[in-house]
Amino acid sequence: MILGMSLITPTPRVIPMIFHRLKLSELVETWIKGVPYAALSALTIPGVFKLDPNNIYVGVVGFAFAVGASILKLSLYATVFIAILAIYGFYLLF
């Protein structure tokens, strides 16, 4: 198992070095640039709706404030802090 894992782990690092000079079409490059955003969304969005099983709107409010802060291009710390304050405020109001 350790030998197999030691062979698989460097693969994502080696493949870009091998195909570095390969020219891809504009469509493929655009698609590849979107993969990190899709992966982040797939990891984040389910947690938004599972934050509080009794009240689904808690996560939605925090997510909306985080998206708003990121649209305003605030720092990561400010975005997280604003989302936390929004969730806390929502709990205080409801």
URFEN-V202037 format. One record per residue. SS is DSSP state (@ for helix, = for strand, . for the rest). PHI is phi in degrees with one decimal (none if undefined). OMEGA is omega in whole degrees, -180 to 180 (999 if undefined). Layout:
SS/PHI/OMEGA
SS/PHI/OMEGA
This chain:
./none/-180
@/-64.5/179
@/-63.9/179
@/-62.8/179
@/-66.4/180
@/-69.6/176
@/-82.9/-177
@/-79.9/-175
@/-57.7/-179
./-76.0/-176
@/-56.1/179
@/-63.8/179
@/-88.4/-176
@/-83.3/-177
@/-57.2/178
@/-61.8/178
@/-68.4/-179
@/-71.9/-175
./-98.1/-176
./-59.9/-175
./-90.1/180
./-74.1/179
./-88.0/179
./-106.4/178
./-68.9/-179
@/-61.6/179
@/-63.5/180
@/-66.7/179
@/-64.4/177
@/-63.4/179
@/-64.0/-179
@/-64.7/179
@/-66.8/179
@/-85.0/-177
@/-60.2/180
@/-60.7/179
@/-67.3/178
@/-66.3/179
@/-66.1/179
@/-62.9/178
@/-63.8/-180
@/-64.2/178
@/-84.5/-173
@/-89.9/-171
@/-58.2/178
@/-59.9/178
@/-67.8/178
@/-61.7/-176
@/-84.3/180
./-105.0/-176
./-60.1/178
./-133.6/-177
./-62.2/-179
./-81.8/-177
./-144.1/-177
./-68.4/-175
@/-71.3/179
@/-60.3/180
@/-65.7/-180
@/-64.9/178
@/-63.4/178
@/-61.3/179
@/-64.3/-180
@/-62.7/178
@/-67.7/178
@/-66.0/178
@/-65.0/178
@/-60.9/179
@/-66.6/179
@/-73.3/175
@/-64.5/176
./-76.5/178
./60.9/174
./-77.4/-179
./-68.0/179
@/-60.1/-180
@/-62.8/179
@/-65.6/179
@/-62.8/179
@/-64.7/-179
@/-63.1/179
@/-64.7/179
@/-63.9/179
@/-64.7/178
@/-62.6/179
@/-64.9/178
@/-66.0/179
@/-62.3/178
@/-62.6/178
@/-63.8/177
@/-64.7/178
@/-69.0/-179
@/-78.0/-176
./-119.7/999
